[in-house]
Amino acid sequence: MDKMIEKKYIKIMRKKSGEERLKIAMELRGLVLKLAEEGIKNQNPNISSEDLKAHLQERIYGFSFPFKSSSQKTR
């Protein structure tokens, strides 16, 4: 990011309340997750929802947890 733009962004963010900054952060997080999900779907058009979750976790965290489908979960 250009230093001048970054300084202006920081100045704007510092004027916001903690609640407003948190809201913005959560919205940005949601956008990043959606973009990553769409990228995975573009690369794997027929991906299952379970595999999508695993790929998304791997892309975000560097590893994935095993998922059980709803029919495999114990009660």
ABEGO torsion letter per residue (X at the ends): XBAAAAAAAAAAAAABBAAAAAAAAAAAAAAAAAAAAAAAAAABAABBAAAAAAAAAAAAAGBBBBBBBAAABBX
